[in-house]
Amino acid sequence: MARLNLLLLIAVLGSAVYLVHTQYLSRQLFTELHRIELEARRLELDRDRLQVEKRAQATPLRVEKLAKEQLKMRTTTPAITQYVRADGTVIPAVAPPPPTTPAGRAAPSKGAH
């Protein structure tokens, strides 16, 4: 009977040690899970913040300002636009203004008296 009691005592102590070890591992995993969830929330907030900054950087007004200041670009006007035909010849963009007389009046048109 003493052997059976000793065997049962060893079995109970072994299962107790195993239970303590299992609980310890469970707590470690829970702590790791909590830490990873916090990191995921932080990364999600960073991503949202960066998306807001990206949208703010891409506003049309800012893009136009950078194009004018850094790239020395300007808006197109008919005066600076050149149209090119398929054969490579350039079409004048703006029709030349009508000729004027020295007094500042337009020249009389043909056929009108």
C-alpha positions as CSV (number, residue, x, y, z in Angstrom):
1,M,0.0,0.0,0.0
2,A,2.9,2.4,0.7
3,R,4.2,1.9,-2.8
4,L,0.8,2.8,-4.2
5,N,0.6,5.9,-2.0
6,L,4.1,6.9,-3.1
7,L,3.3,6.3,-6.7
8,L,0.1,8.4,-6.4
9,L,2.0,11.1,-4.6
10,I,4.5,11.3,-7.4
11,A,1.7,11.4,-10.0
12,V,-0.1,14.2,-8.2
13,L,3.2,16.2,-7.8
14,G,4.0,15.6,-11.5
15,S,0.5,16.8,-12.6
16,A,0.8,19.8,-10.4
17,V,4.2,20.8,-11.9
18,Y,2.7,20.2,-15.4
19,L,-0.3,22.4,-14.5
20,V,1.9,25.2,-13.2
21,H,4.1,25.0,-16.3
22,T,1.0,25.0,-18.6
23,Q,-0.4,28.1,-16.8
24,Y,2.9,29.9,-17.1
25,L,3.0,29.2,-20.8
26,S,-0.6,30.4,-21.1
27,R,0.2,33.6,-19.4
28,Q,3.2,34.2,-21.6
29,L,1.2,33.7,-24.7
30,F,-1.6,36.0,-23.4
31,T,0.9,38.7,-22.7
32,E,2.5,38.3,-26.1
33,L,-1.0,38.4,-27.7
34,H,-1.8,41.6,-25.8
35,R,1.5,43.2,-26.8
36,I,0.9,42.3,-30.5
37,E,-2.7,43.7,-30.4
38,L,-1.3,47.0,-29.0
39,E,1.3,47.1,-31.8
40,A,-1.4,46.4,-34.4
41,R,-3.5,49.3,-33.1
42,R,-0.5,51.6,-33.1
43,L,0.4,50.6,-36.7
44,E,-3.2,51.1,-37.8
45,L,-3.2,54.6,-36.3
46,D,0.1,55.4,-38.1
47,R,-1.3,54.2,-41.4
48,D,-4.4,56.4,-41.0
49,R,-2.2,59.4,-40.1
50,L,0.0,58.8,-43.1
51,Q,-3.0,58.5,-45.4
52,V,-4.3,61.8,-44.1
53,E,-0.8,63.4,-44.7
54,K,-0.7,61.8,-48.2
55,R,-4.1,63.4,-49.1
56,A,-2.9,66.7,-47.7
57,Q,0.2,66.6,-49.9
58,A,-1.7,65.8,-53.0
59,T,-4.1,68.7,-53.0
60,P,-4.4,70.5,-56.4
61,L,-3.4,73.8,-54.8
62,R,-0.1,72.4,-53.4
63,V,0.7,70.5,-56.6
64,E,0.2,73.7,-58.6
65,K,2.4,75.7,-56.1
66,L,5.2,73.2,-56.4
67,A,5.0,73.1,-60.2
68,K,5.3,76.9,-60.3
69,E,8.0,77.3,-57.7
70,Q,10.2,74.2,-58.0
71,L,9.7,73.2,-61.6
72,K,9.2,76.7,-63.0
73,M,6.0,75.6,-64.9
74,R,3.3,77.9,-66.0
75,T,-0.3,77.5,-67.1
76,T,-0.9,77.1,-70.8
77,T,-2.3,80.0,-72.9
78,P,-3.0,80.1,-76.6
79,A,-0.1,82.5,-77.0
80,I,2.5,79.9,-75.9
81,T,0.8,76.8,-77.3
82,Q,2.1,75.3,-80.5
83,Y,0.1,72.8,-82.5
84,V,2.0,70.4,-84.7
85,R,0.7,68.6,-87.8
86,A,1.4,65.0,-88.5
87,D,4.0,66.0,-91.1
88,G,5.9,68.1,-88.5
89,T,4.9,71.6,-89.5
90,V,3.8,74.0,-86.8
91,I,0.3,75.6,-86.9
92,P,0.2,79.1,-85.5
93,A,-1.7,79.1,-82.2
94,V,-3.2,82.5,-82.3
95,A,-4.5,84.3,-85.4
96,P,-2.5,87.6,-85.9
97,P,-4.4,90.7,-84.8
98,P,-6.1,92.8,-87.6
99,P,-3.8,95.6,-89.0
100,T,-4.6,99.0,-87.6
101,T,-4.0,102.5,-89.0
102,P,-1.6,104.9,-87.4
103,A,-4.6,106.8,-85.8
104,G,-5.6,103.6,-84.0
105,R,-8.6,102.8,-86.1
106,A,-9.0,99.5,-88.0
107,A,-8.4,99.6,-91.7
108,P,-11.6,99.8,-93.7
109,S,-12.7,96.4,-95.1
110,K,-12.9,95.8,-98.8
111,G,-16.3,96.2,-100.4
112,A,-17.7,98.5,-97.7
113,H,-18.2,102.2,-98.8
